[in-house]
């Protein structure tokens, strides 16, 4: 590896970051350029109107978590609310329900995040980092296989407005695999912001257009909400698993803490001694996921903004009862998210996850930016819709993670996939550290996901596995007939002490790795 390595959800997203590495930028420059490019290349999934997190571990061994996720408005206005349900199907039998509209939108953070991270850790001029995205938005980017799968699923959201129709169905026909997407207004917006800075988005004419439409059409965002938005730098949390150090996203984001809880339950088991994919291995993972879900409902969501939530939730007093229950057991959804992992030649590591939910269907006029629907995502609103606390950072399942091995190997990983993010990352970490798999194999192995009373089993396990699990009758087992992006999309890169790089981009979402 001469310059660095990047893994991302689209070939052109990865190429944007690779170009920056080639030009002498660091991992954080590359992550910013790739993030902006994703707003074009993965525009059915990701937009500047969402939010995210970047976990940084520098060559000087300093770590930080940049939280630029979405924020709740300061008030819940009575009267008209534009908020309605849409059903989105992964296939004929697996359907998720989402809520969209103006009242589903939270205050966006992606633009503030890009500028803030650049100011703190960037090396190249911001305008240069924006150029790949601007060129793609003007000249067009080819719809890859994953976007071709997503666009038909999301068409009732993407094509709600005339702007969305012009982008995704300009001739009354949805764009298809191999065709080009153009977002000229987004190119203009990025050029304007590159010259004038992020406050133009949060204070200027763009903000005014957004606020006007919210007042007029039934949304919650107001001028003061935009003015008050700030990126937050958080002390990330560390945990030890199999003598390796894991760095992950702290509260109020939920994903990192829940992954830590699950790994704590797995810690006492010699998982690597089991046959991978055996009934005992799958049952162990299933019950770990199920007990983590229980613990979240009982002890996490109600204490979301407690200053010492991490310590209390992972305390032995809380985990021991679940560990005992696990021992007794063993011996008796679509998320429009993207993940970018980058490591440069000097050892800087960036793990970046960003999301717009499914999108709200609303585009800020003449900007090419579709807003998020985070106030309409059930997994982010466990107390029910419109029960969110005002002026708070919304919790998220997004869990950018870095694994530091004692031999000097650094691995950056994360996943897309809504509430499947944490179970996808959990399984990849276990594959790496319990079964000593190479990175590409750890990412590509079949996965399970436990939610509610259903155990979803991806194709790739033995066909007889469901019958051999012997789960209680209350559990519904759902064997999938194919591999699916339902089970997440992990993009990861690693560099060892000899500066030898490896990468993996989840084939479930047709990701891409580029080494420079």
Secondary structure, DSSP 8 states (H G I E B T S, - for coil): --SEEEEESSHHHHHHHHHHHHTT--HHHHHHHHHHHHHHHTTTT--TBSEEEEEEE-TTS-EEEEEE--B--S----S----EEEEEESSSS-EEEEEESGGG--B--HHHHHHHHHHHH--S-HHHHHHHHHHHHHH-EE--HHHHHHHHHHHHHHTSSHHHHHHH-TTSS---TT-EE--HHHHHHHHHHHHH-THHHHHSHHHHHHHHHHHHHT----HHHHHH---EEE--EEEEETTEEEEE--TTSSHHHHHHHHHHHHTTS-GGGS-TTSHHHHHHHHHHHHHHHHHIIIIIGGGTT-TTHHHHHTSHHHHHHHHHHHHHHHT-----EEEEEEEETT--EEEEEEE-TT--S-EETTTTEEB--GGG-GGG-TT-TT---TT-B-------EEEE-TTS-EEEEEEESGGGHHHHHHHHHHHHHTS---HHHHHHS--EEEETTEEEE-TTS-TTHHHHS---TT-EEEE-SS--GGG-EEEEEEE-TT--EEEEE-GGGT-EEEE-
